[in-house]
């Protein structure tokens, strides 16, 4: 069976996010005074072939851990879509 | 009131995604044969100050449209978290 997952990777709260900071400042400069904070992150949409949802979950967790995120500065979450 | 939104920006389906393709190939090379396709995207977590949710929605839609996404090659979606 084919499962589709959405993976969200964001910086840990204690880690600086220069991209997010720059976009926050840019948005305020062009008039979006209501925007108080922007944090940036990465998104992956993954198609995985698996006999069942449980094994698909395990595979996605493994690939997030081994390939997609940097555990020093990032955290991840995922959900089936 | 303070609202927090999650914004997802992905390439349109017809647009090539070299980052996603590279990660797909890398994942298969290191043994994740079950991974059939990975598409990459961007994620933003935005804090917005607004008198009500309706106006916050309008602001977020506007900033996505004007600053965060490239309408030629990308699409966006958002939800309050």
Backbone of each chain as ProteinMPNN parsed JSONL, in Angstrom:
{"seq_chain_A": "XXXXXXXXXXXXXXXXXXXXXXXXXXXXXXXXXXXXXXXXXXXXXXXXXXXXXXXXXXXXXXXXXXXXXXXXXXXXXXXXX", "coords_chain_A": {"N_chain_A": [[0.831, -1.21, 0.0], [0.295, 2.279, -0.601], [1.377, 5.044, 1.19], [1.017, 8.427, 2.212], [2.94, 10.912, 3.677], [3.353, 13.832, 5.69], [6.025, 15.734, 6.602], [7.367, 17.736, 9.12], [9.944, 19.914, 9.797], [11.563, 21.726, 12.172], [13.51, 24.356, 13.714], [14.91, 23.794, 16.963], [13.514, 25.37, 19.897], [15.406, 26.877, 21.254], [17.271, 27.551, 19.4], [18.829, 29.857, 17.205], [17.251, 31.502, 14.43], [18.046, 32.699, 11.673], [16.949, 33.114, 9.096], [14.184, 33.21, 9.549], [14.126, 35.455, 11.199], [15.017, 37.484, 9.496], [12.933, 37.488, 7.615], [10.839, 38.203, 9.269], [11.596, 40.855, 9.933], [11.628, 42.009, 7.362], [8.936, 41.769, 6.677], [7.725, 43.454, 8.517], [8.859, 45.838, 7.754], [7.698, 46.287, 5.242], [5.17, 46.88, 5.97], [3.591, 45.086, 7.407], [2.761, 45.289, 10.315], [1.483, 43.819, 12.204], [2.597, 41.356, 12.282], [4.359, 39.449, 14.431], [6.29, 37.51, 14.948], [8.247, 35.306, 12.981], [9.05, 32.009, 12.351], [11.182, 29.839, 10.619], [11.061, 26.777, 8.682], [11.316, 23.372, 7.448], [9.622, 21.398, 5.002], [8.494, 18.22, 4.079], [7.013, 16.086, 1.706], [6.235, 12.819, 1.63], [6.054, 9.836, -0.197], [5.438, 6.582, 0.668], [5.902, 3.115, 0.346], [4.307, 0.444, 1.804], [3.449, -2.478, 3.728], [1.621, -2.053, 5.784], [0.149, 0.509, 7.938], [1.472, 0.843, 10.35], [4.122, -0.099, 9.932], [4.858, 1.713, 7.986], [4.861, 4.09, 9.449], [7.043, 3.556, 11.139], [9.163, 3.458, 9.286], [9.12, 6.081, 8.317], [9.729, 7.517, 10.601], [12.302, 6.59, 10.968], [13.655, 7.512, 8.668], [13.425, 10.241, 9.006], [14.952, 10.551, 11.276], [17.496, 9.566, 10.499], [18.187, 10.818, 8.082], [16.808, 13.226, 7.397], [16.656, 15.211, 9.392], [18.571, 17.331, 11.578], [19.701, 16.421, 14.557], [20.949, 17.961, 16.482], [20.186, 20.638, 16.267], [17.593, 20.682, 15.31], [14.088, 19.704, 15.346], [11.519, 17.237, 14.693], [8.3, 16.435, 13.284], [5.605, 14.33, 12.211], [2.808, 13.447, 10.101], [0.28, 11.331, 8.724], [-1.215, 11.908, 5.588]], "CA_chain_A": [[0.0, 0.0, 0.0], [1.019, 3.545, -0.678], [0.994, 6.028, 2.2], [1.638, 9.741, 2.026], [3.203, 11.58, 4.952], [3.829, 15.209, 5.7], [7.04, 15.844, 7.649], [7.699, 19.126, 9.437], [11.209, 20.029, 10.513], [11.761, 23.103, 12.636], [14.589, 24.534, 14.68], [14.545, 23.77, 18.376], [13.161, 26.717, 20.34], [16.581, 27.603, 21.756], [18.21, 27.783, 18.302], [18.584, 31.042, 16.389], [16.7, 31.239, 13.108], [18.308, 33.958, 10.95], [16.017, 33.277, 7.964], [12.915, 33.664, 10.109], [14.317, 36.813, 11.709], [15.083, 38.379, 8.332], [11.597, 37.607, 7.017], [10.04, 39.003, 10.219], [11.954, 42.267, 9.761], [11.163, 42.443, 6.03], [7.477, 41.897, 6.65], [7.361, 44.665, 9.272], [9.292, 46.997, 6.959], [6.76, 46.569, 4.143], [3.867, 47.311, 6.479], [2.867, 44.087, 8.206], [3.115, 45.565, 11.71], [0.816, 42.815, 13.047], [3.399, 40.133, 12.308], [5.246, 39.592, 15.575], [7.425, 36.593, 14.859], [8.183, 34.236, 11.98], [10.097, 30.976, 12.438], [11.196, 29.076, 9.369], [11.271, 25.342, 8.808], [11.28, 22.627, 6.191], [8.475, 20.523, 4.835], [8.679, 17.164, 3.084], [5.872, 15.206, 1.433], [6.877, 11.554, 1.302], [5.267, 8.651, -0.562], [6.134, 5.378, 1.125], [5.224, 1.856, 0.036], [4.439, -0.361, 3.014], [2.308, -3.403, 3.87], [0.619, -1.494, 6.692], [0.436, 1.861, 8.42], [2.432, 0.785, 11.449], [5.475, -0.174, 9.369], [5.119, 2.984, 7.298], [5.234, 5.025, 10.528], [8.4, 3.246, 11.604], [10.083, 3.877, 8.225], [9.171, 7.551, 8.256], [10.467, 7.949, 11.785], [13.708, 6.245, 10.746], [14.272, 8.393, 7.661], [13.542, 11.568, 9.636], [16.046, 10.482, 12.237], [18.793, 9.305, 9.877], [18.537, 11.587, 6.88], [16.162, 14.511, 7.124], [16.805, 16.268, 10.397], [19.817, 17.446, 12.33], [19.209, 16.348, 15.943], [21.578, 18.977, 17.337], [19.481, 21.929, 16.237], [16.233, 20.603, 14.767], [13.14, 18.68, 15.805], [10.606, 16.91, 13.595], [7.032, 15.757, 13.556], [4.998, 13.917, 10.942], [1.469, 12.876, 10.134], [-0.2, 10.762, 7.475], [-2.236, 12.792, 4.983]], "C_chain_A": [[0.859, 1.252, 0.0], [0.486, 4.531, 0.378], [1.692, 7.349, 1.905], [1.743, 10.436, 3.382], [3.671, 13.005, 4.717], [4.793, 15.331, 6.879], [7.387, 17.318, 7.862], [8.974, 19.151, 10.252], [11.417, 21.486, 10.892], [12.964, 23.166, 13.568], [14.055, 24.333, 16.097], [14.351, 25.204, 18.858], [14.37, 27.547, 20.76], [17.544, 28.0, 20.639], [17.819, 29.03, 17.514], [18.1, 30.662, 14.992], [16.861, 32.511, 12.269], [17.359, 34.183, 9.774], [14.675, 33.824, 8.468], [12.984, 35.102, 10.591], [14.32, 37.824, 10.565], [13.7, 38.572, 7.726], [10.678, 38.398, 7.942], [10.316, 40.491, 10.004], [11.468, 42.806, 8.417], [9.661, 42.684, 6.04], [7.045, 43.153, 7.402], [7.722, 45.915, 8.463], [8.314, 47.312, 5.829], [5.327, 46.758, 4.646], [3.083, 46.293, 7.287], [3.249, 44.22, 9.686], [2.544, 44.493, 12.651], [1.634, 41.537, 13.189], [4.457, 40.276, 13.396], [6.465, 38.685, 15.483], [7.187, 35.579, 13.751], [9.355, 33.293, 12.231], [10.027, 30.152, 11.157], [11.439, 27.596, 9.63], [11.228, 24.678, 7.447], [10.099, 21.667, 6.19], [8.846, 19.462, 3.803], [7.385, 16.373, 2.945], [6.469, 13.899, 0.915], [5.846, 10.472, 0.957], [6.049, 7.41, -0.152], [5.264, 4.15, 0.847], [5.416, 0.944, 1.233], [3.246, -1.294, 3.141], [1.229, -2.879, 4.822], [1.09, -0.171, 7.287], [1.497, 1.874, 9.517], [3.869, 0.751, 10.931], [5.844, 1.105, 8.618], [5.555, 4.045, 8.31], [6.671, 4.824, 10.964], [9.437, 3.709, 10.581], [10.247, 5.39, 8.187], [9.964, 8.093, 9.442], [11.969, 7.734, 11.583], [14.367, 7.204, 9.748], [14.39, 9.829, 8.187], [14.791, 11.607, 10.511], [17.407, 10.404, 11.548], [19.182, 10.298, 8.789], [18.019, 13.017, 6.889], [16.424, 15.6, 8.157], [18.154, 16.185, 11.09], [19.465, 17.501, 13.829], [19.837, 17.373, 16.892], [20.708, 20.231, 17.405], [18.016, 21.849, 15.796], [15.388, 19.544, 15.469], [12.189, 18.387, 14.645], [9.301, 16.326, 14.119], [6.466, 15.329, 12.205], [3.585, 13.41, 11.157], [1.103, 12.367, 8.749], [-1.255, 11.704, 6.894], [-3.053, 12.018, 3.941]], "O_chain_A": [[1.975, 1.279, 0.519], [-0.713, 4.806, 0.435], [2.819, 7.375, 1.41], [0.769, 10.532, 4.128], [4.289, 13.331, 3.703], [4.42, 15.062, 8.021], [7.664, 18.049, 6.911], [9.073, 18.484, 11.282], [11.442, 22.366, 10.032], [13.381, 22.156, 14.135], [12.906, 24.658, 16.395], [14.937, 26.138, 18.312], [14.363, 28.771, 20.638], [18.524, 28.703, 20.887], [16.649, 29.24, 17.196], [18.49, 29.63, 14.446], [15.929, 33.309, 12.164], [17.0, 35.325, 9.484], [14.113, 34.761, 7.902], [12.041, 35.874, 10.422], [13.703, 38.884, 10.657], [13.33, 39.689, 7.362], [9.839, 39.17, 7.477], [9.386, 41.292, 9.904], [10.958, 43.923, 8.34], [9.173, 43.669, 5.487], [6.113, 43.841, 6.984], [7.0, 46.912, 8.478], [8.119, 48.48, 5.492], [4.384, 46.793, 3.854], [2.011, 46.611, 7.803], [3.962, 43.38, 10.235], [3.056, 44.287, 13.751], [1.402, 40.736, 14.095], [5.347, 41.121, 13.297], [7.557, 39.068, 15.904], [6.083, 35.059, 13.593], [10.505, 33.723, 12.314], [8.945, 29.814, 10.678], [11.962, 27.218, 10.679], [11.116, 25.346, 6.419], [9.648, 21.197, 7.234], [9.444, 19.774, 2.773], [6.743, 16.032, 3.938], [7.132, 13.883, -0.122], [4.902, 10.228, 1.708], [7.188, 7.215, -0.578], [4.056, 4.156, 1.083], [6.548, 0.689, 1.644], [2.144, -0.95, 2.712], [0.056, -3.225, 4.681], [2.253, 0.215, 7.162], [2.311, 2.794, 9.601], [4.731, 1.478, 11.425], [7.001, 1.524, 8.617], [6.495, 4.801, 8.065], [7.424, 5.782, 11.139], [10.464, 4.28, 10.948], [11.354, 5.911, 8.046], [10.768, 9.014, 9.297], [12.791, 8.566, 11.968], [15.494, 7.651, 9.958], [15.336, 10.543, 7.855], [15.569, 12.561, 10.484], [18.354, 11.081, 11.949], [20.363, 10.586, 8.595], [18.713, 13.927, 6.437], [16.414, 16.785, 7.825], [18.781, 15.129, 11.172], [18.983, 18.526, 14.31], [19.313, 17.621, 17.978], [20.52, 20.81, 18.476], [17.282, 22.832, 15.898], [15.907, 18.62, 16.095], [12.065, 19.192, 13.722], [9.221, 15.804, 15.231], [6.812, 15.904, 11.173], [3.216, 12.996, 12.256], [1.555, 12.9, 7.735], [-2.091, 12.233, 7.627], [-3.957, 12.58, 3.323]]}, "seq_chain_B": "XXXXXXXXXXXXXXXXXXXXXXXXXXXXXXXXXXXXXXXXXXXXXXXXXXXXXXXXXXXXXXXXXXXXXXXXXXXXXXXXX", "coords_chain_B": {"N_chain_B": [[-5.36, 40.176, 20.213], [-3.321, 37.235, 20.169], [-2.44, 35.185, 17.518], [-1.418, 32.031, 16.21], [-0.05, 30.769, 13.314], [0.444, 28.165, 10.916], [2.251, 27.871, 8.038], [2.369, 26.402, 4.88], [4.443, 25.912, 2.167], [4.68, 24.79, -1.03], [6.108, 23.374, -4.042], [4.36, 23.809, -7.142], [2.585, 21.094, -8.688], [3.482, 20.587, -11.247], [6.026, 21.514, -11.329], [9.534, 21.048, -11.358], [11.474, 19.535, -8.74], [14.361, 19.666, -7.6], [15.734, 19.368, -5.127], [14.069, 17.651, -3.645], [14.175, 15.429, -5.321], [16.866, 14.706, -5.197], [17.05, 14.01, -2.481], [15.274, 11.881, -2.433], [16.665, 10.022, -4.043], [19.036, 9.723, -2.526], [17.973, 8.612, -0.181], [17.048, 6.151, -1.096], [19.47, 5.031, -1.875], [20.786, 4.658, 0.557], [19.329, 2.609, 1.578], [16.57, 2.849, 2.032], [14.333, 1.529, 0.467], [11.628, 1.547, 0.306], [10.795, 4.118, 0.117], [9.219, 6.088, -2.121], [8.803, 8.585, -3.296], [9.899, 11.895, -2.662], [8.905, 15.141, -1.941], [9.96, 18.463, -1.609], [9.508, 21.308, 0.573], [8.59, 24.481, 2.096], [8.265, 25.714, 5.43], [6.529, 27.858, 7.606], [6.184, 29.321, 10.778], [4.028, 31.518, 12.134], [3.513, 34.257, 14.261], [0.846, 36.308, 14.832], [-0.616, 39.43, 15.575], [-3.869, 40.338, 16.238], [-7.189, 41.743, 16.145], [-9.253, 39.894, 15.79], [-10.001, 36.528, 14.609], [-10.739, 36.402, 11.938], [-9.638, 38.712, 10.725], [-6.967, 38.132, 11.177], [-6.631, 35.869, 9.57], [-6.919, 37.104, 7.053], [-4.671, 38.783, 6.988], [-2.594, 36.903, 7.084], [-3.015, 35.521, 4.713], [-2.454, 37.589, 2.97], [0.275, 38.162, 3.481], [1.439, 35.763, 2.738], [0.879, 35.816, 0.05], [2.145, 38.177, -0.834], [4.795, 38.142, 0.131], [5.865, 35.627, 0.947], [5.545, 33.47, -0.849], [6.251, 32.278, -4.184], [4.37, 32.939, -6.839], [4.577, 31.921, -9.4], [5.789, 29.408, -9.374], [5.121, 28.184, -6.999], [2.756, 27.023, -4.464], [0.534, 27.759, -1.72], [-0.616, 26.966, 1.613], [-2.449, 27.428, 4.655], [-2.964, 27.112, 8.212], [-4.507, 27.744, 11.366], [-2.87, 27.216, 14.45]], "CA_chain_B": [[-5.136, 38.754, 20.482], [-2.21, 36.636, 19.44], [-2.759, 33.944, 16.819], [-0.26, 31.365, 15.621], [-0.389, 30.061, 12.072], [1.428, 27.324, 10.251], [2.135, 28.096, 6.589], [3.091, 25.401, 4.093], [4.679, 26.356, 0.793], [5.231, 23.679, -1.824], [6.128, 23.607, -5.487], [3.222, 23.299, -7.901], [2.848, 19.708, -9.082], [4.145, 20.531, -12.562], [7.366, 22.115, -11.224], [10.608, 20.165, -10.899], [11.921, 19.762, -7.368], [15.659, 18.978, -7.554], [16.084, 18.991, -3.754], [13.295, 16.452, -3.327], [14.677, 14.326, -6.142], [18.157, 14.306, -4.623], [16.817, 13.327, -1.207], [14.67, 10.582, -2.775], [17.737, 9.139, -4.502], [19.91, 9.441, -1.375], [17.305, 7.714, 0.763], [17.039, 4.799, -1.678], [20.85, 4.548, -1.88], [21.188, 4.191, 1.892], [18.563, 1.436, 1.981], [15.122, 3.057, 2.183], [13.746, 1.177, -0.833], [10.172, 1.784, 0.384], [10.519, 5.54, -0.14], [8.993, 6.194, -3.559], [8.943, 9.969, -3.763], [9.944, 12.957, -1.654], [8.83, 16.512, -2.465], [10.387, 19.377, -0.547], [8.741, 22.537, 0.698], [8.985, 25.351, 3.2], [7.3, 25.817, 6.522], [6.711, 29.046, 8.441], [5.295, 29.466, 11.932], [3.876, 32.973, 12.249], [2.692, 34.863, 15.326], [0.237, 37.551, 14.341], [-1.468, 40.136, 16.547], [-5.04, 40.768, 15.479], [-8.376, 41.819, 17.014], [-10.059, 38.678, 15.666], [-9.428, 35.486, 13.746], [-11.004, 36.707, 10.535], [-8.615, 39.658, 10.246], [-5.68, 37.424, 11.186], [-6.634, 35.073, 8.336], [-6.705, 37.991, 5.9], [-3.261, 39.207, 7.037], [-1.724, 35.768, 6.739], [-3.179, 35.286, 3.274], [-1.776, 38.692, 2.277], [1.737, 38.038, 3.591], [1.803, 34.611, 1.891], [0.767, 36.229, -1.345], [3.078, 39.26, -1.191], [6.187, 38.008, 0.572], [6.422, 34.305, 1.257], [5.537, 32.465, -1.923], [6.455, 32.702, -5.569], [3.164, 32.397, -7.475], [4.887, 31.258, -10.673], [6.167, 27.995, -9.207], [4.739, 27.631, -5.694], [1.415, 27.203, -3.921], [0.609, 27.787, -0.264], [-1.815, 26.746, 2.412], [-2.15, 27.74, 6.056], [-3.992, 26.836, 9.213], [-4.245, 28.236, 12.719], [-2.516, 26.105, 15.344]], "C_chain_B": [[-3.997, 38.219, 19.617], [-2.651, 35.308, 18.803], [-1.48, 33.35, 16.241], [-0.72, 30.545, 14.419], [0.792, 29.241, 11.575], [1.203, 27.473, 8.751], [2.981, 27.057, 5.848], [3.211, 25.886, 2.66], [5.329, 25.212, 0.033], [5.267, 24.074, -3.295], [4.812, 23.141, -6.093], [3.602, 21.931, -8.454], [3.647, 19.611, -10.382], [5.604, 21.008, -12.497], [8.375, 21.085, -10.711], [11.083, 20.537, -9.506], [13.251, 19.033, -7.184], [16.076, 18.556, -6.148], [15.37, 17.697, -3.359], [13.812, 15.226, -4.062], [15.991, 13.789, -5.571], [17.959, 13.532, -3.328], [16.168, 11.958, -1.439], [15.769, 9.587, -3.153], [18.676, 8.749, -3.352], [19.27, 8.429, -0.447], [17.289, 6.294, 0.223], [18.437, 4.19, -1.64], [21.27, 4.022, -0.501], [20.229, 3.115, 2.431], [17.074, 1.62, 2.163], [14.43, 2.809, 0.838], [12.246, 1.489, -0.873], [9.801, 3.228, 0.045], [10.416, 5.746, -1.646], [9.187, 7.612, -4.075], [8.996, 10.918, -2.573], [9.855, 14.295, -2.383], [9.179, 17.44, -1.312], [9.518, 20.634, -0.541], [9.256, 23.37, 1.855], [7.85, 25.469, 4.206], [7.576, 27.122, 7.269], [5.699, 28.999, 9.584], [5.219, 30.963, 12.222], [2.99, 33.353, 13.424], [2.152, 36.184, 14.809], [-0.703, 38.112, 15.409], [-2.667, 40.685, 15.79], [-6.243, 40.812, 16.4], [-9.261, 40.578, 16.917], [-9.477, 37.735, 14.62], [-9.622, 35.799, 12.268], [-9.95, 37.649, 9.958], [-7.229, 39.02, 10.218], [-5.548, 36.573, 9.927], [-6.296, 35.925, 7.112], [-5.245, 38.431, 5.837], [-2.328, 38.095, 6.583], [-1.81, 35.476, 5.244], [-2.4, 36.337, 2.487], [-0.254, 38.529, 2.323], [2.23, 36.825, 2.785], [1.884, 35.06, 0.442], [1.866, 37.218, -1.728], [4.534, 38.938, -0.91], [6.702, 36.572, 0.568], [6.453, 33.328, 0.085], [5.732, 33.101, -3.295], [5.33, 32.102, -6.41], [3.423, 31.679, -8.801], [5.086, 29.748, -10.448], [5.653, 27.366, -7.906], [3.259, 27.85, -5.386], [1.528, 27.205, -2.394], [-0.719, 27.41, 0.375], [-1.456, 27.098, 3.848], [-3.285, 27.316, 6.962], [-3.549, 27.371, 10.562], [-3.881, 27.041, 13.597], [-2.661, 26.527, 16.807]], "O_chain_B": [[-3.753, 38.684, 18.504], [-3.17, 34.425, 19.486], [-0.573, 34.077, 15.835], [-1.65, 29.744, 14.505], [1.957, 29.578, 11.787], [0.103, 27.232, 8.252], [4.157, 26.863, 6.156], [2.217, 26.226, 2.018], [6.397, 24.727, 0.408], [4.557, 24.979, -3.733], [4.213, 22.182, -5.609], [4.779, 21.637, -8.664], [4.4, 18.658, -10.584], [6.332, 20.919, -13.486], [8.106, 20.351, -9.76], [11.094, 21.711, -9.135], [13.279, 17.913, -6.674], [16.7, 17.509, -5.978], [15.977, 16.776, -2.815], [13.88, 14.131, -3.505], [16.195, 12.579, -5.476], [18.619, 12.518, -3.099], [16.47, 10.994, -0.735], [15.805, 8.463, -2.654], [19.061, 7.587, -3.225], [19.929, 7.5, 0.022], [17.488, 5.338, 0.973], [18.592, 2.992, -1.404], [22.023, 3.052, -0.408], [20.306, 2.75, 3.605], [16.367, 0.647, 2.424], [14.001, 3.744, 0.162], [11.669, 1.672, -1.945], [8.65, 3.528, -0.272], [11.403, 5.598, -2.366], [9.686, 7.806, -5.184], [8.247, 10.772, -1.607], [10.615, 14.56, -3.314], [8.747, 17.229, -0.179], [8.879, 20.968, -1.539], [10.233, 23.01, 2.512], [6.669, 25.345, 3.882], [8.732, 27.452, 7.535], [4.526, 28.682, 9.388], [6.232, 31.596, 12.519], [1.876, 32.851, 13.573], [2.909, 37.065, 14.401], [-1.466, 37.386, 16.047], [-2.506, 41.414, 14.811], [-6.332, 40.02, 17.337], [-9.955, 40.246, 17.879], [-8.584, 38.098, 13.854], [-8.759, 35.492, 11.445], [-9.434, 37.431, 8.862], [-6.414, 39.326, 9.346], [-4.494, 36.552, 9.29], [-5.505, 35.53, 6.256], [-4.647, 38.452, 4.762], [-1.401, 38.316, 5.804], [-0.797, 35.215, 4.594], [-1.768, 36.031, 1.476], [0.424, 38.736, 1.316], [3.32, 36.864, 2.213], [2.821, 34.73, -0.285], [2.449, 37.119, -2.808], [5.42, 39.403, -1.627], [7.858, 36.332, 0.219], [7.311, 32.447, 0.041], [5.426, 34.271, -3.524], [5.326, 30.899, -6.671], [2.579, 30.915, -9.269], [4.612, 28.925, -11.232], [5.74, 26.151, -7.731], [2.603, 28.723, -5.956], [2.51, 26.708, -1.843], [-1.785, 27.518, -0.232], [-0.283, 27.069, 4.218], [-4.428, 27.18, 6.525], [-2.356, 27.439, 10.855], [-4.503, 25.982, 13.504], [-2.408, 25.727, 17.708]]}, "name": "protein", "num_of_chains": 2, "seq": "XXXXXXXXXXXXXXXXXXXXXXXXXXXXXXXXXXXXXXXXXXXXXXXXXXXXXXXXXXXXXXXXXXXXXXXXXXXXXXXXXXXXXXXXXXXXXXXXXXXXXXXXXXXXXXXXXXXXXXXXXXXXXXXXXXXXXXXXXXXXXXXXXXXXXXXXXXXXXXXXXX"}
